[in-house]
Amino acid sequence: MLPHSEACERNKQPILRILADVLRDASSVLEIGSGTGQHAVHFATHLPQLSWQPTDRREHLAGLSERVRLEGPSNLYAPLELDVRSGAWPTASFDAVFTANTLHIMCWPEVKALLSGAAARLAPRGRLLVYGPFRYAGRYTSHSNAVFDDQLRARDPASGIRDFEAVDAFACSAGMAIEADHAMPANNRLVIWRLRGDGRASAGTTGRGTA
């Protein structure tokens, strides 16, 4: 039986609506932490102009690979093994990097490795798209997110819902700038950073778009 996530089924269409607009001129996407593969199959099917490269850690590759084999369209590539801290990232550049529900299950060094690794693999003016919950100014966006964060930290004290400001500051230091911050169902966000034209880190200011 293929791995299945009810959350993926619920959120894949709202995410697709934004991806279809933001990535209309893109041709290649690297997905980090593809999990069950439901997102990868759905997005690649409905965005056939994109070459979609799924990845995940070794322990998740079997189920992911099977779903891609059975359900994936021709523009969805075979999954690659990727641990963000290993340094063994794909050598190609991508117009976009997408990741969903990963930052809150990672430790902070892994979050930084994801951000810096993504920036290094983006083509000029490429985008990093991150879906999941965030805190703003140290506050949760809902009571359910606060409960969820307690559960995460009880399981692994190094994990937890990330502060937007900390993630944004590191993304800026990695050469990206905030482009948009979309409110999503179930108290999640879809945050988009774009590689700056110079591709270099700076101490410039950051902003926050809304939708």
N, C-alpha and C positions, 0 to 999 in steps of 0.2 A: 504494500500500500504506500502511495506517495505521501510525503509529509504535507500537512495542511495547516493553514493559519486562518482562523475566522477573521482576525483583524485585517489581514491582507485582502480578503474578499470584500470587507466593508470599505476599506480606504483606497483601493486601487483605482476606482473610477474618479473620485475627487482629485487624486494626484494626477491622473492622466489628463484631466482637463487643463491643468496648469502646464504640464510637460508639453502638451500639444502646441501650446502657444509659445512658451519660452524656447523650445528646441526646434521650432519650425525651420530654422536655417542650419541646424546642426546635422552632422552625418555620422558621428560616433559617440558612444556613451560607455563609460566604465562604471559598472555597479559594484559597490563594496558591500559585502555582507548580504548576498542574495538570498540566503536562507532557504525557504521552501521552493523558491523559483516562481511563485505565483505572480509577483510583480514583473519579473523579467519576461515571462511569457505574455502577460497582458500588454505591457508597454511595447514590446517588440512587435506584437501582432497588430496593434493599432497605430504604430508609428513605423511603417515599413521602410521609410527613407533612412532610418537609423540602423547602424551596425551596433548591436547591443552585446557587450562583453560582461557576463556575470562572473563573480568571484566569491569565494568564501574560504573559511578555514577548512583544514583537511577533514575534520570530523563531520562536516556538513556536506561534503562534496557528493557522496553517493546518492542521496535523495535528490539533491539539486540536479545532478547530471542526468538522472533518470527522467525527471520531469522535462528537462530541456530536450532530451532525446524523443520522448513520447509526444510532447505537446508544442514544442518550440517551432516557430517559423524559420525560414532559411536565413533571416538576418539576425537570429539569436545564436551566438557562438557557443561552443562547448565551454563549460565553466573552467576557470583557472583557480588553482590554489593561491590564496593570498592571506597572509597574516600581516597586518599593517606595520608591525614592528620588525618584521623579518628583513626588510629591505629588498625582498624578491618581488618587486612590482613589475607589471608589464612594461616593456621598454617603449612601446608606442605612445604617441600623444593622442589625446581625446578632446573632442569639443566640449564634453561635459562629463562630470563625475557625479553619480547619484548614490545616495545611501539612505536607508530607511530604518529607523528604530535600532540604531547601533550605538550612538554616543552614550546613552544612559546605561548600557550594559558593559561598557568599556571602563577601564581605569583612565585617569587623566593623561598619563604618558601615552596611552594608546590613542586617545582623542587627538592629542597633538601630532602623533605620528600619522594619523589619517589625514588631518588637515594639511600638513606639510607635504606628505606624499601625493595627495590629490593636486595640490598647487604645482608640484613638479611635473605631473603628467598632463596638465592642461595645455591645450594649444593656446596661442595668443588670444586673449579676450575670452577664454573658455570659462565655463560656469561650474561651480560646485553647488549641488542641490541636496539639502539635508532635511529629511522628514523625521519628525518626532516631537516629544514634549521639551519645553524649556522653562526655566524660571527667568523672571525679569526683575531687576533690582532686588534680587534675593527672595522674590515672592512667587508662589505658584499661581498658575492661571486658573486653577480650580481646586476644590477640596479633594476630588478624586485623584488628581495628580500628586497631591501631598501624601495621600494614602499609598499610592503606587511607589512614590520615592522611599517611603518608610520600608516597604516590602523589599525593594531593590537593595537598600543598604543593610537590611537585616540578613539578606542572603550573601551579600558581598559588600563590605564597607567601602571598597574602592570604587564601586559603581554609583549610579544615581543620576537624577535629572540634572542637566548641566545649566549653569548660569549663562544666559545669552551673552552678557557682556564679556565674560571670560573667553568664550568661544570666538566671539567677534574680534576681540583684541588679538588673539593668536592668529586668526585667519588674516587679519591685517598685516601682522608681522611676517606672514608667509607670502605676502604679495597680492592679497585679494582685498576687495572692498565689497561691502554689503550692497546688494542691488534690490532685494525685496524680501519681505517677511509676510507670508500669507497665513491667515488664520484658517485652520482646517477642522474637520469634524472631530469630535471626541477630545477636544482640548489639546490638539496637536498643532504643529506649525510646519510650513514648508519654507525654509530659509534659503535664500539664494545669494551666493557670493560670486563675484566675477573677478577673474585675474586682471589686474591693472595693466594698462597699456605698456608700461615700462617693465612689467614682470618682476619688479623688485619690491622688497619690503620697505616701508617707511612708517613714520610715526604720525601720519595724517589722521584726520578725524574720521569717524564713522557715523553713519546714519542708519535709520530704520524705516523702510517702506512698509506700507500696510495694504491689505487687500481684503 
